[in-house]
Protein backbone atom coordinates (compact mmCIF):
# COMPACT_ATOMS: atom_id res chain seq x y z
CA UNK A 1 0.00 0.00 0.00
CA UNK A 2 1.31 3.44 -0.86
CA UNK A 3 2.40 5.72 1.92
CA UNK A 4 0.56 8.94 2.73
CA UNK A 5 1.01 12.26 0.96
CA UNK A 6 1.49 15.30 3.22
CA UNK A 7 0.93 18.90 2.08
CA UNK A 8 2.14 21.92 4.08
CA UNK A 9 1.41 25.63 3.79
CA UNK A 10 4.96 26.95 4.31
CA UNK A 11 7.11 28.33 7.08
CA UNK A 12 8.44 24.79 7.35
CA UNK A 13 11.09 23.76 9.86
CA UNK A 14 10.63 26.90 12.00
CA UNK A 15 9.67 26.90 15.67
CA UNK A 16 5.99 25.97 15.82
CA UNK A 17 6.22 23.32 13.09
CA UNK A 18 7.01 20.49 15.48
CA UNK A 19 3.49 19.06 15.51
CA UNK A 20 3.46 18.53 11.77
CA UNK A 21 6.96 17.02 11.60
CA UNK A 22 6.17 14.69 14.50
CA UNK A 23 3.03 13.56 12.68
CA UNK A 24 5.09 12.68 9.60
CA UNK A 25 7.45 10.56 11.65
CA UNK A 26 4.59 8.84 13.49
CA UNK A 27 3.11 7.63 10.21
CA UNK A 28 6.19 5.56 9.37
CA UNK A 29 7.04 4.08 12.77
CA UNK A 30 5.93 0.66 11.57
CA UNK A 31 8.63 0.83 8.87
CA UNK A 32 11.39 1.61 11.35
CA UNK A 33 14.40 -0.67 11.25
CA UNK A 34 15.93 -0.73 14.74
CA UNK A 35 19.38 -1.19 13.22
CA UNK A 36 19.22 1.95 11.06
CA UNK A 37 16.48 4.19 12.50
CA UNK A 38 13.97 6.16 10.47
CA UNK A 39 15.52 7.50 7.28
CA UNK A 40 14.51 11.05 6.35
CA UNK A 41 15.52 12.61 3.02
CA UNK A 42 15.20 16.40 2.63
CA UNK A 43 15.16 17.26 -1.09
CA UNK A 44 15.64 21.03 -1.68
CA UNK A 45 14.85 21.00 -5.42
CA UNK A 46 12.57 24.03 -5.24
CA UNK A 47 15.37 26.05 -3.62
CA UNK A 48 17.84 25.37 -6.45
CA UNK A 49 18.01 29.05 -7.47
CA UNK A 50 18.56 30.17 -3.90
CA UNK A 51 20.25 28.35 -1.02
CA UNK A 52 19.40 24.66 -1.35
CA UNK A 53 22.16 23.86 1.12
CA UNK A 54 20.52 26.06 3.74
CA UNK A 55 17.02 24.74 3.04
CA UNK A 56 18.31 21.20 3.36
CA UNK A 57 20.28 21.89 6.54
CA UNK A 58 17.26 23.55 8.14
CA UNK A 59 15.19 20.47 7.36
CA UNK A 60 17.74 18.06 8.78
CA UNK A 61 18.07 20.10 11.97
CA UNK A 62 14.29 20.33 12.39
CA UNK A 63 13.72 16.59 11.95
CA UNK A 64 16.55 15.78 14.35
CA UNK A 65 15.13 18.21 16.92
CA UNK A 66 11.63 16.77 16.68
CA UNK A 67 12.89 13.19 16.74
CA UNK A 68 14.76 13.91 19.96
CA UNK A 69 11.61 15.38 21.51
CA UNK A 70 9.69 12.25 20.51
CA UNK A 71 12.39 9.82 21.62
CA UNK A 72 12.93 8.48 18.11
CA UNK A 73 16.05 7.40 16.28
CA UNK A 74 16.20 9.35 13.02
CA UNK A 75 18.90 9.60 10.36
CA UNK A 76 18.16 12.75 8.36
CA UNK A 77 20.15 13.84 5.34
CA UNK A 78 20.03 16.29 2.46
CA UNK A 79 19.60 14.74 -0.99
CA UNK A 80 20.58 17.72 -3.21
CA UNK A 81 18.61 17.04 -6.39
CA UNK A 82 18.83 20.53 -7.89
CA UNK A 83 19.37 19.78 -11.60
CA UNK A 84 18.62 17.19 -14.27
CA UNK A 85 22.19 15.92 -14.08
CA UNK A 86 22.02 15.35 -10.33
CA UNK A 87 18.56 13.78 -10.66
CA UNK A 88 20.22 11.07 -12.78
CA UNK A 89 22.73 10.15 -10.07
CA UNK A 90 22.31 6.47 -9.15
CA UNK A 91 23.71 6.78 -5.63
CA UNK A 92 21.36 9.61 -4.72
CA UNK A 93 18.46 7.68 -6.24
CA UNK A 94 19.33 4.69 -4.05
CA UNK A 95 19.31 6.95 -0.98
CA UNK A 96 15.86 8.23 -1.91
CA UNK A 97 14.54 4.71 -2.52
CA UNK A 98 15.54 3.73 1.03
CA UNK A 99 13.92 6.72 2.74
CA UNK A 100 10.95 6.50 5.11
CA UNK A 101 10.10 10.20 4.83
CA UNK A 102 10.85 12.28 1.71
CA UNK A 103 10.33 16.01 2.22
CA UNK A 104 10.42 18.73 -0.43
CA UNK A 105 10.74 22.18 1.19
CA UNK A 106 9.64 25.38 -0.55
CA UNK A 107 11.24 27.67 -3.09
CA UNK A 108 10.28 28.32 -6.72
CA UNK A 109 7.15 26.40 -7.81
CA UNK A 110 8.34 25.68 -11.36
CA UNK A 111 11.51 23.78 -10.46
CA UNK A 112 10.22 20.46 -9.13
CA UNK A 113 7.84 19.83 -12.07
CA UNK A 114 10.62 20.83 -14.47
CA UNK A 115 13.50 18.83 -12.98
CA UNK A 116 11.93 15.65 -11.58
CA UNK A 117 9.82 13.93 -14.29
CA UNK A 118 11.49 10.99 -16.02
CA UNK A 119 14.54 10.93 -13.77
CA UNK A 120 16.14 8.23 -11.66
CA UNK A 121 15.47 10.36 -8.59
CA UNK A 122 11.73 10.59 -9.25
CA UNK A 123 11.51 6.87 -10.04
CA UNK A 124 13.20 6.13 -6.71
CA UNK A 125 10.87 8.50 -4.86
CA UNK A 126 7.86 6.85 -6.49
CA UNK A 127 9.11 3.39 -5.52
CA UNK A 128 9.67 4.49 -1.91
CA UNK A 129 6.21 6.04 -1.73
CA UNK A 130 4.52 2.94 -3.16
CA UNK A 131 6.39 0.90 -0.54
CA UNK A 132 4.97 3.04 2.28
CA UNK A 133 7.18 6.11 2.66
CA UNK A 134 5.63 9.49 3.45
CA UNK A 135 5.91 11.94 0.55
CA UNK A 136 5.73 15.49 1.92
CA UNK A 137 5.92 18.91 0.33
CA UNK A 138 5.83 22.40 1.81
CA UNK A 139 4.80 25.56 -0.04
CA UNK A 140 6.28 25.19 -3.57
CA UNK A 141 6.99 21.55 -2.71
CA UNK A 142 3.31 20.94 -2.01
CA UNK A 143 2.21 22.95 -5.05
CA UNK A 144 4.29 20.72 -7.32
CA UNK A 145 2.39 17.59 -6.24
CA UNK A 146 -0.89 18.77 -7.79
CA UNK A 147 -2.05 18.50 -11.41
CA UNK A 148 -1.40 22.20 -11.94
CA UNK A 149 0.56 24.96 -10.25
CA UNK A 150 0.97 28.64 -10.87
CA UNK A 151 4.37 30.27 -11.19
CA UNK A 152 5.60 33.84 -11.72
CA UNK A 153 5.67 33.03 -15.44
CA UNK A 154 2.15 31.58 -15.55
CA UNK A 155 0.55 28.21 -14.91
CA UNK A 156 2.11 24.83 -15.62
CA UNK A 157 1.38 21.16 -15.06
CA UNK A 158 2.42 19.53 -11.80
CA UNK A 159 3.47 16.00 -10.91
CA UNK A 160 -0.10 14.72 -10.34
CA UNK A 161 0.74 13.01 -7.07
CA UNK A 162 -2.62 14.39 -5.91
CA UNK A 163 -5.59 14.95 -8.20
CA UNK A 164 -8.53 17.31 -8.38
CA UNK A 165 -7.13 20.38 -6.66
CA UNK A 166 -4.40 22.95 -6.53
CA UNK A 167 -2.47 23.65 -3.32
CA UNK A 168 -2.60 27.27 -2.17
CA UNK A 169 0.17 27.81 0.42
CA UNK A 170 0.47 30.69 2.88
CA UNK A 171 -3.34 30.94 2.91
CA UNK A 172 -4.91 33.48 5.24
CA UNK A 173 -8.51 34.38 6.01
CA UNK A 174 -7.89 38.06 5.25
CA UNK A 175 -6.60 37.40 1.73
CA UNK A 176 -8.52 34.25 0.81
CA UNK A 177 -11.20 35.97 -1.28
CA UNK A 178 -8.61 37.84 -3.35
CA UNK A 179 -6.54 34.67 -3.77
CA UNK A 180 -9.55 32.74 -5.05
CA UNK A 181 -10.43 35.53 -7.47
CA UNK A 182 -6.93 35.32 -8.93
CA UNK A 183 -7.12 31.52 -8.92
CA UNK A 184 -10.38 31.51 -10.87
CA UNK A 185 -8.87 33.76 -13.52
CA UNK A 186 -5.84 31.53 -14.12
CA UNK A 187 -6.50 27.93 -13.12
CA UNK A 188 -8.02 25.28 -15.40
CA UNK A 189 -11.69 24.53 -14.78
CA UNK A 190 -12.57 21.53 -12.65
CA UNK A 191 -9.88 21.95 -10.01
CA UNK A 192 -10.61 22.69 -6.38
CA UNK A 193 -8.42 24.86 -4.15
CA UNK A 194 -6.83 23.60 -0.93
CA UNK A 195 -5.49 26.52 1.10
CA UNK A 196 -3.02 25.88 3.91
CA UNK A 197 -1.80 28.31 6.55
CA UNK A 198 1.88 28.50 7.37
CA UNK A 199 3.17 25.78 9.70
CA UNK A 200 -0.04 23.89 9.04
CA UNK A 201 -0.63 20.98 6.73
CA UNK A 202 -2.78 18.01 5.87
CA UNK A 203 -1.76 14.36 5.91
CA UNK A 204 -3.57 11.75 3.85
CA UNK A 205 -5.58 9.26 5.89
CA UNK A 206 -6.06 5.61 4.92
CA UNK A 207 -9.32 5.03 3.05
CA UNK A 208 -11.38 1.98 2.15
CA UNK A 209 -10.57 0.65 -1.34
CA UNK A 210 -13.09 2.01 -3.80
CA UNK A 211 -13.76 5.14 -1.76
CA UNK A 212 -14.91 8.16 -3.76
CA UNK A 213 -12.97 10.60 -1.58
CA UNK A 214 -9.53 11.18 -0.17
CA UNK A 215 -9.44 12.11 3.52
CA UNK A 216 -6.93 14.69 4.78
CA UNK A 217 -6.28 15.26 8.49
CA UNK A 218 -5.26 18.79 9.42
CA UNK A 219 -2.16 19.16 11.59
CA UNK A 220 -0.73 22.42 12.93
CA UNK A 221 -1.71 25.70 14.58
CA UNK A 222 -3.40 27.31 11.58
CA UNK A 223 -6.24 26.43 9.23
CA UNK A 224 -6.92 24.47 6.08
CA UNK A 225 -9.44 25.82 3.54
CA UNK A 226 -11.21 23.73 0.93
CA UNK A 227 -13.18 25.20 -1.97
CA UNK A 228 -14.49 22.60 -4.38
CA UNK A 229 -15.13 24.98 -7.32
CA UNK A 230 -13.28 28.31 -7.21
CA UNK A 231 -14.54 29.27 -10.67
CA UNK A 232 -18.20 29.07 -9.67
CA UNK A 233 -17.58 30.08 -6.06
CA UNK A 234 -19.42 28.55 -3.14
CA UNK A 235 -18.71 28.09 0.52
CA UNK A 236 -15.18 27.49 1.75
CA UNK A 237 -14.86 24.67 4.27
CA UNK A 238 -12.47 25.65 7.07
CA UNK A 239 -10.85 22.94 9.21
CA UNK A 240 -8.39 23.03 12.09
CA UNK A 241 -5.98 20.59 13.66
CA UNK A 242 -7.44 17.13 14.14
CA UNK A 243 -10.31 17.72 11.73
CA UNK A 244 -10.65 16.04 8.34
CA UNK A 245 -11.21 17.48 4.86
CA UNK A 246 -12.58 15.25 2.11
CA UNK A 247 -11.59 15.81 -1.51
CA UNK A 248 -13.00 13.86 -4.48
CA UNK A 249 -11.14 11.02 -6.12
CA UNK A 250 -10.35 12.04 -9.69
CA UNK A 251 -9.60 9.33 -12.24
CA UNK A 252 -6.19 9.67 -13.91
N, C-alpha and C positions, 0 to 999 in steps of 0.2 A: 504494500500500500504506500502511496506517495506520502511524503512528509507534508506538514502544513506550510502554507505561504503566510508571511507576516508583512504587513504594510504599515509604515510609520510616517508621521507628518513632518518630521524634521526636528532640528535641535538635538540630534542623536548624540549619545555618549556624554552629554553634560549632566551635571548634578540635577537630579529629579527624574532621570531616565532609568533608574535602577529597576523599577517595577516591570517595565517592558522587557529589559534585557534578562531579568530573572525568569520571566515567563517563557522567553525563548529557550533558555537552558532547561527549564522544567519539562518542556515538551520532548526532549530527546534523552531524558535520563535512562529510559529503557535501553537505549543504544550504547550506553556508556561501557567502555572496556576498562575494567579496573587496572589493567596494566599500562594503559596509555592515557586515560582520562578523556573528557569530552574534547573533541577537536573543533575549534572555531576558526574559520577563515574569513578575514576581513578583506574585501575586494574593492579597492578605491577607484574603480574604472571611471566613475562620473567626475572624479576630481583630477583627471589626467591633465587638464590645462592649468591647474592650480598647484596645490601641494598634496599630491596623493600620499607622499610619505607621512605627512602630518595627519591626514585623515585616517590612514591606516593605523598609525601609532596611537591616536586617540581611541580608536575602536578596541585595539588590543588592551590598552590600559583599563578601559571601561569594563570589558568582559572579565578581566582578571580581578578588578575591584569587586564586581558583583558576585563572581564565583566565590571569592573569599568570604563575603558576607553570608552567602548561602551554604558555606561549608562544602563546596564542590571542587573537584580537581579538574581544571581546565587548561588546555594547551591552546593558546590563541596566537595566531600569526597573521602577518600581512601577506596576501598573495597579489602582487602588483601587476595585475593585468590592465595595462594602460595603453596598449596598441595592438594592432593585428598581429605583429610579429611576436609579441610576448604571449598573446592568446594562443599561439601555436606551440608553445613550449610544453614538451611532454612531461617534464618533471613538475611543473606548476599544475598541469592538468591532473596528474596523479595525486597531488596534495589536495586539490579541490574534490576529487572523487572520494577521498577518505574523510572528508569533513562531516561533522554532525550538525553544525550551524554554518551557513554561508550568508554573510551580511554585506550588502552593497550600500555604503553610505552615500550622502548626497553630493551634488556638484552640478554639472551641466546635463540637462535632460536628454540631449541628443547623443551623448557618447556611448552609453551602454547599448542602445539599439543599433548603433553604427558599428561598434567594435565586436560585439559578442557573436552574432549569428554565424553559424557554419564553422565555428572554431573548435579546436580541441578543448579549450577551457569551457565553452558552453556545453559541449557534449558531456564533459565530466561533471559539471554542475547538474545537468539534467539527470544523469545516472545517480548521483548522490541523492537528489531530491526524490526520485522514484523509489530509492531504497530506504527513504524515511527521514532524510535530513531536512531541517528547517531551511527554507529559502526566504530571506528577509531583505527588504529594501527600505531605505529612509529617504524621504523627499525625492530627489531625482532618481534615486534607486528604486523607490516604489513606483514612481511614474512610468519607468521603463517596463515594468511587468505587465502593464495593461495592453489593450489592442491598439491604443492611440495615445500619443502624448503631445503636448504643445511645447515648443521651444522658442527662443527669441527670433528664430528665422521662420517660424510657422509650424504647423502641425506635421507629425510624421508617425508612421506605424511603430508600435512597441513590440515587445517579445511575446505577447499573448500568453503569458503565464496565467493571468486571470482574464476573464472574458466579461463583456457586458457593461463595463464601466471604466471611467478614467479616474485616476487618483489625483486629488487636489490637495497638495500639502500646504502646511502653514495656514490652514483654514481658521477663520475667526468669525464669530457671530456678526461683528460690526461690518465686515466687508463681504459677507457671504452673498448677499443679493447682487452686488456689483460683479463678483467673481462669476456667478452663474450667468449673468447677462453676457459677459465676455465669452464664457464657455459656449453658450448657445449660438453665438455668432461664428464660432470657429470650428467646433467639434462636429464630427459626423453624426447624423441622426441615428437614433437607436441606442445610444450609449448613456448610461446613468453617470452620476457624479458622486464619488465617495470623498468627502472632505475630512481631513484629519488635522487636529491641532498639533502644535509642536509638543514633543515628548509624549505623544499619545499615538497609539496604533491599534490595529486590529489583527487578530491571529485566527487563522482558519480553524474551525472546529470540525471534528469528524462528523460525517453525515451518512445516513443509510443509503446503500447503493440504489440508484434510480431516483434519488431525491431531485426535486425540481428547483431547489435553492441551494446556495452555499451559505453557511452560517459563519459569521465573523464576531468573535468576542472582543470587546473593547478593553484595552489595557492602558492605563496612564492617567495623569491628572486632568487632562483636557476632555474634549468632546470629539465624537465622530458624527458626521452629517451625511445622510443618504438621500439623494434626490433621484428618483427613478427615471424622470424624463425632463432634463433641463430645458429642452427646446420648447416643450409645451407648458412647462412650469409645474405647479402642484405643491404639495406640502413636503417640506424637508423633515425627515425623521432624524431626531437628535438622540444619541445614546452616549452613556458615560460608562466608566470602568465597571466591568462585570456584566454589562448588558450585551445583548446580541443583536446584530443587524443581519438581515437576510437579503441576499442579492440573487437574481434569477440565474439559473444555469443556462448558458448560451451554447448551442451546438457549434463546434469548430467547423 
